[in-house]
Amino acid sequence: MAAVLRNGSKIGMDIAPLHNAPQTSAPAPVSASAEQQAQNRELIQAVHAINAAELFGEDSELTFALDRKTGRGLIRLVRRKTREVMREISPEDVLGLADARQREDG
């Protein structure tokens, strides 16, 4: 196929059909073991408890995301309004904070 410019010259174009384009797919999620799933549930509960207590202030909260490669939980401290990630916190630290908070309350 050729395109004609205003000055009359022609430019050749190679247009391939879309169905021949290489297909890419998202990486397959790792199926987490039952133990890893239990750890993630515990981590989610800890994130909820810390957020409810506003341990990081009114303007910040922890978020939980699942690392698709490892199946482990990722915890980030974010600004509530902008969702800007301020830092990443280890699961062990989050569980320790929630445990200390529960001991204070209980």
Secondary structure by P-SEA (a helix, b strand, c coil): ccccccccbbbbbbbbcccccbbbbccccccccaaaaaaaaaaaaaaaaaaaaccccccbbbbbbbcccccbbbbbbbccccccccccccaaaaaaaaaaaaaaac
